[in-house]
Amino acid sequence: RRLDATPKWESSNNKHRLQSRSHSFGSMDALSIDVTSDAADDSILNRVGMDNGVHVSADEVVLLMAVANETNSTIILSNKKGLVGGFEGSPMPTVKVTSGVSVKIPVVIPRIDRIDENGEVTDIAAELVSRTALQWESEVVEEGDDNTEKIKRTGRVRIPSRCLREIIDEHQSFASRICKPPVSLQVSIGEEAKSEVSLKIGEPVQVKTQVSIQDWVPLDVVEKSKVTLEFCCAEKQPGNNSSTSGRMPYVWCGQLRRTVDLSNDDDDKSHCARIAFFQCGVYVVSACAKVSSHGTPGVEEFWWAPHANIIKVNEEIQ
């Protein structure tokens, strides 16, 4: 789904303005929750396992910001808090936008805590507006209105809070898409808990995953929630052997799924199985936690582990 919004604009010259649109990308998809009401405060914390969706239980989320330059000159976008956008391997400290052009900027922001540092329910709309606000300045010095003074236009562009809250009201999956996940999930391979191993064909290895519930989840929500752990394996760039043999290049030994009891302290909330491979290749192994609520039967939130594990299978280990 797409989120379109015209930003609140503050500029030293109101003859020109910028328009900004922001829409979902990656794990952000739609906005929900009226964070200004008491009912919304409850739903932000209680909305666990109530929205169908597939997410990654990572600490960050990716947004795609679109900014259109309707001024008469090229502008340069910047962010006082750091980078405008980009990723670790290709950061974008500033972004140049030509007059009449719209650019789309990938922005990585930390997932929002549902409870702030004061112990209050977070105003998610205000927090998102703050984290995505940008500054701009014109690249060239332009003439003033009286043609006697040279000025350099500057301003700020951000999503309007009112517009964002209206969109939040219309959707019910915002908290799970932009806020921190209700569970923490880890996956390891072998007895030494490595993230990457090398195996010979036919050699089995143990895969283990463990889930924990976050402290902010209310106890009554924990009691009515169910979490099912499930393993998954896929081959990276499958070769001709796996595509023509007509059989799976690996086999799991043991149960793929296990439902953990969140309210039982004696349950270690973990699951393990063994996997063996019959063909050479590079494989990725991971696990997900399917979170559901007794109040919304048939609805599941899929939370994948933040990192997959690598298994390299060869004829013989070098």
C-alpha positions, 0 to 999 in steps of 0.5 A, a space after each residue: 500500500 502507498 502512503 501519499 502526503 503533502 508536507 508541512 512546509 516552513 521556508 524563508 520565502 513562501 513564493 516557492 514550496 516543496 511537496 513531499 510524498 512518503 510511501 511504504 517500502 520494505 517492512 513498512 506498508 501501512 499506517 494505523 492507530 490513533 495515538 491521540 486517544 486512550 483506546 489507541 494507547 492501549 491498542 499500540 501495546 495490545 496489538 500483538 498477533 492481530 495483523 496478517 503480515 510478514 516482517 523481519 524482527 530487526 532493529 531498523 526499518 526502511 522507508 522510501 521518501 519521495 521529494 518533489 522540487 517545485 522551486 525555480 532552482 536546484 536544492 540540496 537536501 540534508 539532515 542535521 541528525 546525520 544521513 539523508 538516506 541510503 544504506 551502510 554500503 552506499 550512504 547519502 549524506 546529501 541529495 541534490 534535486 533539480 528544479 521540477 524533478 522528484 526523487 525517491 530516497 531510501 531512508 533507514 530509521 530505527 524501529 520506534 519504541 512503543 513506550 518512550 523513555 518516560 514510561 509513556 505510550 509513544 506518540 508514533 505519528 510525532 516520532 515518525 515526523 521527527 525522524 523523517 524531517 529534512 532541511 533544504 537550501 537552494 544551490 545558487 544565490 537568487 535575486 531578491 524581489 527588489 532585484 537589489 539583494 542576493 538571498 539563499 533560500 532555505 527551509 524544511 520539509 516534513 510529513 504533516 502530522 494531521 495528515 499522518 494521523 488521519 492515515 494512521 486512523 484508517 489502517 490497523 497494521 502500523 504498530 507491527 510495521 514501524 514499531 519494535 517487534 513483540 518478539 526477539 528471535 535468534 537462530 544458530 547452527 551446530 553446537 558452537 552456535 555459528 552463523 556459517 558452517 561448511 559441511 560434506 554431502 550427507 553430513 547432518 547439522 543441528 539448527 536451533 532457534 529461540 524466541 523471547 517476548 519483549 518486556 513491553 508486552 502486557 501480561 494479559 496479552 502474553 496469556 492470550 497469544 500463541 507463538 509457533 516456531 518454524 524452520 526454513 531452508 532455501 538454496 542460493 542460486 540453485 544449480 542445474 543439479 537441483 533443478 533437474 533432479 526433481 527432488 529436494 537437495 536437503 531433508 529435515 530430521 525432526 519437527 519443523 514447527 513447535 508451539 511454545 507456551 509464553 506463560 510457562 516459565 518452565 518452557 525454554 521457548 526454543 526449538 531444534 532440528 537437524 538438516 542434511 544435504 544431498 547436493 553441493 551448493 550454498 544454502 540459507 537457513 532461518 526461522 520465523 515466529 508465527 504470532 497469533 492472538 486468541 481474539 483474532 483467529 486465523 490471523 498470524 504475524 510472521 516475524 523472521 529472524 534478523 539474520 539468516 545462517 549460511 551452510 556451504 555444502 561440498 564434496 569434501 571439506 577443504 
